[in-house]
Amino acid sequence: MNKRAAMGATVAVLLLVVLTVSIYETQWDDYMTNDSPENIPFVDDVDDEDNLDESSLNYALFEDYGPLLLVLAILMFGAMIGGVCIAREEVEQDDTN
């Protein structure tokens, strides 16, 4: 295994560990207790003091699931960069004829 593949495997394992910790640390109980859909307020999410309402979709997305979304964003960005690098990689051919 060359140095480049070892570095890629190390980064992949590190991202997997961070993703696992993010999923484990997310508070799932508040969102998994309801058996039926609930209304999510989309209007008047901010009060007079510019505080975001805790029952809004924006608060749930960025405050509760923020670490998980950050890890997924980094993972998707890495996959995109990896795809570009693989597409640009030159194929070595043996021309000893």
Buried (B, 14 or more C-beta within 10 A) or exposed (E): EEEEEEEBEEEEEEBEEBBEEBEEEBEEEEEEEEEEEEEEEEEEBEEEEEEEEEEBEBBBEEEBBEBBEEBBEEBEEBEEEEEEEEEEEEEEEEEEE
